[in-house]
Amino acid sequence: MEELAESLKELGEPAYRASQVFKWLHQKKAGSFSEMTDLSKALREKLEAGFAITVMHPEKVLVSGIDGTRKYVFSLKDGNVIESVFMRYHHGNSVCISSQVGCRMGCRFCASTIGGCVRSLTASEMLWEVYRIEKDTGEHVSNVVIMGSGEPLDNYEEMVRFLRLVTDKNGQDMSARNITVSTCGLTPGIRKLSEEGIPVTLALSLHAPTQELREQIMPIAKAYPLREVLDACKVYWQKTGRRLSFEYSVGKGVNDSMENADRLAKLLSGMHGHVNLIPINPVKETGYRQPGREAVEAFRDRLLSHGINVTIRREMGRDISSACGQLRRSHLNDHASGTD
C-alpha cells in the first residue's frame, strides 16, 4: 500500500487512490487496469503506460477423479512452467503453491528437484497462483501451503513479501495462522522468519531421525546439521508460539523401521510439534517405494506409544500427480482428464 501511495504521488494523484488500486488488485483480483472502473480514464491510461500486473493463465487443469483435487499448470511469461494444487477440505479450501521454478535442494524422493532450480518466483507470481485459482473455481481460498516446487526459504525476500501481501487487511486478509511454510531446514532462514512478526506455521521436512540417514535422503542436510535445524525450530516456536509441523515421508526399507520410529520419538520429545506421516508418493525417476498401509499405521502407532502427536496425511490428487513430492516444473501427459 505504501509503495502504491508513493508511486501514485509521483503521478500527481491523491493518497486515497492507493487504497482503491490495492483493493482492485488484492480483493477483486483485477487482471488489467481497464477493469478499475472507479478510476478516471486518464489515471488508468497512466497506470497502463507505467506499470504491469502479473497475470498467469493455466495451460492445463487436471481434475482428480478420486477427490476432485485440481492441479493447475501455469505458464510464466518467460516460458517456464509451474504447478499449483487446489484442495477442498471440511475446514475450507487450500491451495498448495510453488515458490520456485524447480528446486535445488536435491531430496532423493521428490520430483520437484529433478533438473534443479531455474529461478525463484516473484511475490506477484506466488499471489497469482492463489488469485487465479480463486477466479477459476469461484471459491474462496482460506488456507495456503507453500509446499509446491521450490524451497521457500531459498527465495526468502519474495516469500516474505508474498506473506505480507496475502495477509494485508486491505487485500486478501488471510490469517497468518492459515498459512504453512515448508522448509528442508535452512537454519538461517528459520531464525530470520521467527523475527518477521508473521506467525505462520513452520513445517520442517524432516524425513529421517538421524543425521546420517537424513544426509542420504536430503543432501542439503550436509550443510545444515539436524541438531542445528531443530534448535532453530525451537527458537521459532518460542518467538511465535506456533506449534511446529514435522513432515516425514515414509519409504519402504528406507526409514520405516520400528527402530527409526523409536529414534524419531526420542528426537522430537519436547519439541511442541506434530508429525505428518506421508507415505512416499510414486515418482518414476526416484525408485523409492511406498510402504503398505499396515506398515505406515504401525509406524504411527509406535510414535503414539511414545506420546508423539502424529497423523497420517490424507493423500489427495495422487491420480493426477499432485500429491506430496510429485509436483515438477515440466508437466507430463497425465491420464487424468484435463480442461483448458
C-alpha positions as CSV (number, residue, x, y, z in Angstrom):
1,M,0.0,0.0,0.0
2,E,2.8,2.4,0.9
3,E,4.6,1.7,-2.3
4,L,1.5,2.3,-4.3
5,A,0.8,5.6,-2.5
6,E,4.4,6.8,-3.3
7,S,4.1,5.8,-7.0
8,L,0.7,7.5,-7.3
9,K,2.0,10.6,-5.6
10,E,4.7,10.8,-8.3
11,L,1.8,10.7,-10.8
12,G,0.2,13.7,-9.1
13,E,-2.6,11.6,-7.6
14,P,-4.0,11.8,-4.0
15,A,-3.1,9.2,-1.4
16,Y,-6.6,7.6,-1.3
17,R,-6.1,6.3,-4.8
18,A,-3.6,3.8,-3.4
19,S,-6.4,2.1,-1.4
20,Q,-8.6,1.9,-4.5
21,V,-5.9,0.3,-6.6
22,F,-4.8,-2.0,-3.9
23,K,-8.3,-3.3,-3.4
24,W,-8.7,-3.9,-7.2
25,L,-5.5,-5.9,-7.2
26,H,-5.9,-7.9,-4.0
27,Q,-9.7,-8.1,-3.3
28,K,-11.2,-8.1,-6.8
29,K,-8.1,-9.7,-8.4
30,A,-8.1,-7.4,-11.4
31,G,-6.1,-8.6,-14.3
32,S,-5.9,-5.3,-16.0
33,F,-6.1,-1.5,-15.2
34,S,-9.1,-1.2,-17.5
35,E,-11.1,-3.2,-15.0
36,M,-10.6,-0.5,-12.4
37,T,-13.8,1.4,-13.3
38,D,-13.9,3.8,-10.3
39,L,-10.6,5.3,-11.5
40,S,-10.6,8.1,-14.1
41,K,-9.8,7.1,-17.7
42,A,-6.7,9.3,-17.6
43,L,-5.4,7.6,-14.5
44,R,-6.0,4.2,-15.9
45,E,-4.0,5.2,-19.0
46,K,-1.2,6.4,-16.8
47,L,-1.1,3.2,-14.9
48,E,-1.2,1.1,-18.1
49,A,1.7,3.1,-19.5
50,G,3.9,2.9,-16.4
51,F,3.1,-0.4,-14.7
52,A,2.2,-4.0,-15.3
53,I,0.0,-6.5,-13.5
54,T,1.3,-10.0,-13.2
55,V,-1.3,-12.4,-14.7
56,M,-0.8,-16.1,-15.2
57,H,-3.1,-18.3,-17.2
58,P,-3.4,-22.1,-16.7
59,E,-2.0,-24.0,-19.6
60,K,-3.8,-27.1,-18.3
61,V,-6.1,-28.0,-15.4
62,L,-6.2,-31.6,-14.3
63,V,-9.1,-32.8,-12.1
64,S,-8.7,-35.9,-9.8
65,G,-11.4,-38.5,-10.4
66,I,-10.9,-39.6,-6.8
67,D,-11.4,-36.5,-4.7
68,G,-11.9,-33.5,-7.0
69,T,-8.4,-32.1,-6.4
70,R,-7.4,-29.7,-9.2
71,K,-3.8,-29.3,-10.5
72,Y,-3.1,-26.1,-12.3
73,V,-0.2,-26.0,-14.8
74,F,0.7,-22.3,-15.1
75,S,2.8,-20.9,-18.0
76,L,5.0,-18.0,-17.0
77,K,6.0,-15.1,-19.2
78,D,9.5,-16.4,-19.7
79,G,8.2,-19.7,-20.9
80,N,8.8,-21.6,-17.7
81,V,6.0,-23.7,-16.1
82,I,4.9,-24.2,-12.5
83,E,2.2,-26.3,-10.9
84,S,-0.2,-25.4,-8.1
85,V,-2.9,-27.5,-6.4
86,F,-6.4,-26.7,-5.2
87,M,-7.8,-29.0,-2.5
88,R,-11.2,-28.9,-0.7
89,Y,-11.3,-29.8,3.0
90,H,-14.1,-29.7,5.6
91,H,-12.3,-26.7,7.2
92,G,-12.0,-24.8,4.0
93,N,-10.3,-24.6,0.6
94,S,-6.5,-24.9,0.4
95,V,-4.0,-24.1,-2.3
96,C,-0.6,-25.5,-2.4
97,I,1.7,-23.1,-4.3
98,S,5.2,-23.2,-5.7
99,S,7.9,-20.7,-4.7
100,Q,10.4,-21.5,-7.4
101,V,10.7,-23.0,-10.9
102,G,12.2,-26.3,-9.9
103,C,14.2,-26.8,-6.8
104,R,17.9,-27.2,-5.9
105,M,17.6,-29.0,-2.6
106,G,18.0,-32.4,-4.2
107,C,15.8,-34.5,-2.0
108,R,16.0,-38.0,-3.4
109,F,12.3,-38.9,-3.4
110,C,11.0,-35.6,-4.8
111,A,10.1,-34.8,-8.5
112,S,10.4,-31.1,-7.9
113,T,14.1,-31.2,-7.7
114,I,14.7,-33.1,-11.0
115,G,16.5,-30.8,-13.3
116,G,17.4,-28.3,-10.5
117,C,16.2,-24.8,-9.9
118,V,15.7,-22.5,-12.9
119,R,14.7,-19.4,-11.0
120,S,12.7,-18.1,-8.0
121,L,9.2,-16.8,-8.3
122,T,8.3,-13.2,-7.6
123,A,5.8,-12.4,-4.8
124,S,3.3,-11.4,-7.5
125,E,3.6,-14.8,-9.3
126,M,3.0,-16.5,-6.0
127,L,0.0,-14.3,-5.3
128,W,-1.4,-15.1,-8.7
129,E,-1.3,-18.8,-8.1
130,V,-3.9,-18.1,-5.4
131,Y,-5.8,-15.4,-7.1
132,R,-6.2,-17.2,-10.5
133,I,-7.4,-20.4,-8.8
134,E,-10.0,-18.3,-6.8
135,K,-11.1,-16.7,-10.1
136,D,-11.3,-20.1,-11.9
137,T,-13.2,-22.0,-9.2
138,G,-15.3,-19.1,-7.9
139,E,-14.5,-20.4,-4.4
140,H,-12.7,-18.6,-1.5
141,V,-9.3,-19.9,-0.6
142,S,-8.8,-19.8,3.2
143,N,-5.6,-21.7,3.5
144,V,-2.2,-21.6,1.7
145,V,0.6,-24.1,2.0
146,I,3.9,-23.1,0.4
147,M,4.8,-26.7,-0.3
148,G,4.9,-26.9,-4.1
149,S,8.1,-26.8,-6.2
150,G,11.0,-25.0,-4.6
151,E,12.4,-24.2,-1.2
152,P,10.6,-21.1,0.2
153,L,13.5,-20.0,2.4
154,D,15.7,-20.2,-0.7
155,N,13.5,-17.4,-2.0
156,Y,13.3,-15.6,1.3
157,E,12.6,-11.9,0.4
158,E,10.0,-12.6,-2.2
159,M,8.3,-15.3,0.0
160,V,8.1,-12.8,2.9
161,R,6.8,-10.1,0.6
162,F,4.1,-12.6,-0.5
163,L,3.2,-13.3,3.1
164,R,2.8,-9.6,3.9
165,L,0.6,-9.0,0.9
166,V,-1.7,-12.0,1.3
167,T,-2.3,-11.2,4.9
168,D,-2.8,-7.5,4.4
169,K,-6.1,-6.5,5.9
170,N,-6.8,-4.2,2.9
171,G,-6.5,-7.1,0.5
172,Q,-6.9,-10.9,0.8
173,D,-6.7,-10.6,4.6
174,M,-5.8,-14.2,5.1
175,S,-4.8,-15.1,8.6
176,A,-1.2,-15.9,9.0
177,R,-2.3,-18.9,11.1
178,N,-3.8,-20.4,7.9
179,I,-0.5,-20.3,6.1
180,T,2.1,-23.0,6.2
181,V,5.7,-22.5,5.1
182,S,7.6,-25.8,4.4
183,T,11.4,-25.9,4.5
184,C,14.1,-28.5,4.2
185,G,15.8,-26.9,7.1
186,L,17.7,-23.8,6.0
187,T,18.6,-22.7,9.5
188,P,19.4,-19.0,8.9
189,G,16.0,-18.6,7.2
190,I,14.1,-20.3,10.0
191,R,15.7,-18.0,12.6
192,K,15.1,-14.9,10.4
193,L,11.5,-15.8,9.8
194,S,10.9,-16.1,13.6
195,E,11.6,-12.3,13.8
196,E,9.3,-11.2,11.0
197,G,6.1,-11.0,13.1
198,I,4.2,-13.2,10.7
199,P,3.1,-16.2,12.8
200,V,2.7,-18.8,10.0
201,T,3.0,-22.5,10.7
202,L,6.5,-23.8,10.1
203,A,6.7,-27.3,8.5
204,L,10.1,-28.9,8.6
205,S,10.7,-31.6,6.0
206,L,12.4,-34.0,8.4
207,H,12.2,-37.5,6.8
208,A,14.8,-39.1,9.0
209,P,15.6,-39.4,12.7
210,T,19.4,-39.3,12.4
211,Q,21.9,-37.0,10.7
212,E,23.4,-39.9,8.7
213,L,20.1,-41.1,7.2
214,R,18.9,-37.6,6.6
215,E,22.0,-36.9,4.5
216,Q,21.3,-39.9,2.4
217,I,17.7,-38.8,1.7
218,M,18.3,-35.0,1.7
219,P,21.8,-33.8,0.5
220,I,21.1,-30.3,1.9
221,A,21.3,-31.8,5.4
222,K,25.1,-31.8,5.0
223,A,25.1,-28.0,5.1
224,Y,22.6,-27.8,7.9
225,P,23.1,-30.4,10.6
226,L,20.0,-31.9,12.2
227,R,20.7,-30.6,15.7
228,E,21.2,-27.0,14.5
229,V,17.9,-27.2,12.5
230,L,15.9,-28.4,15.5
231,D,17.5,-25.7,17.6
232,A,16.3,-23.1,15.1
233,C,12.8,-24.7,15.2
234,K,12.7,-24.3,18.9
235,V,13.6,-20.6,18.5
236,Y,10.7,-20.3,16.0
237,W,8.3,-21.9,18.4
238,Q,9.5,-19.7,21.3
239,K,9.2,-16.5,19.2
240,T,5.9,-17.2,17.5
241,G,4.1,-19.6,19.9
242,R,3.1,-21.6,16.8
243,R,3.2,-25.4,17.0
244,L,5.7,-27.0,14.7
245,S,4.9,-29.5,12.0
246,F,7.4,-32.2,11.1
247,E,6.9,-33.9,7.7
248,Y,8.1,-37.4,7.5
249,S,7.9,-39.2,4.1
250,V,7.9,-42.9,4.8
251,G,9.8,-45.0,2.2
252,K,9.8,-48.8,2.2
253,G,13.1,-50.1,3.5
254,V,14.4,-46.6,3.9
255,N,13.2,-45.0,7.1
256,D,10.1,-47.1,8.1
257,S,11.6,-49.4,10.7
258,M,10.4,-49.5,14.3
259,E,14.0,-48.6,15.3
260,N,13.6,-45.4,13.2
261,A,10.2,-44.7,14.9
262,D,11.8,-45.0,18.3
263,R,14.7,-42.7,17.3
264,L,12.2,-40.2,15.9
265,A,10.2,-40.2,19.1
266,K,13.3,-39.5,21.1
267,L,14.5,-36.8,18.7
268,L,11.2,-34.9,18.9
269,S,10.4,-35.3,22.6
270,G,9.6,-31.9,24.0
271,M,9.6,-30.2,20.6
272,H,5.9,-28.9,20.8
273,G,5.2,-30.3,17.4
274,H,3.1,-32.6,15.3
275,V,4.3,-35.3,12.9
276,N,2.7,-35.7,9.5
277,L,3.5,-39.2,8.1
278,I,3.4,-39.1,4.3
279,P,3.6,-42.5,2.5
280,I,6.1,-41.7,-0.3
281,N,4.3,-41.0,-3.5
282,P,5.4,-42.7,-6.7
283,V,7.8,-40.7,-8.9
284,K,9.2,-42.9,-11.7
285,E,12.7,-41.4,-11.6
286,T,13.4,-41.9,-7.9
287,G,13.0,-45.6,-7.3
288,Y,11.6,-45.0,-3.9
289,R,8.7,-47.3,-2.9
290,Q,5.7,-46.7,-0.7
291,P,5.2,-49.0,2.3
292,G,1.9,-50.8,2.7
293,R,-0.8,-49.2,4.8
294,E,-0.2,-51.6,7.7
295,A,3.4,-50.6,7.9
296,V,2.6,-46.9,8.0
297,E,0.0,-47.4,10.6
298,A,2.4,-49.5,12.7
299,F,5.0,-46.6,12.5
300,R,2.3,-44.2,13.6
301,D,1.2,-46.4,16.5
302,R,4.8,-46.7,17.6
303,L,5.1,-42.9,17.7
304,L,1.8,-42.7,19.6
305,S,3.1,-45.1,22.2
306,H,5.9,-42.7,22.9
307,G,3.4,-39.8,23.3
308,I,4.2,-38.2,20.0
309,N,1.3,-36.3,18.3
310,V,1.1,-37.9,14.8
311,T,-1.3,-38.4,11.9
312,I,-1.1,-40.0,8.5
313,R,-1.6,-37.4,5.8
314,R,-4.6,-37.9,3.6
315,E,-3.4,-38.4,0.1
316,M,-5.1,-36.0,-2.4
317,G,-4.7,-35.8,-6.1
318,R,-2.4,-38.7,-6.4
319,D,-4.0,-39.9,-9.6
320,I,-3.0,-36.6,-11.3
321,S,0.5,-36.5,-9.7
322,S,-0.5,-33.7,-7.4
323,A,0.4,-35.3,-4.1
324,C,3.4,-34.5,-1.9
325,G,6.6,-34.9,-3.7
326,Q,5.0,-35.2,-7.2
327,L,5.0,-31.6,-8.4
328,R,7.6,-30.7,-11.0
329,R,8.5,-27.8,-13.3
330,S,7.6,-29.6,-16.5
331,H,4.2,-31.3,-16.9
332,L,3.6,-34.8,-18.0
333,N,0.9,-36.3,-20.2
334,D,-1.3,-37.4,-17.3
335,H,-4.0,-39.9,-17.8
336,A,-6.5,-37.8,-15.8
337,S,-9.0,-35.5,-17.6
338,G,-7.8,-32.0,-18.4
339,T,-9.5,-28.8,-19.2
340,D,-8.2,-25.6,-20.8
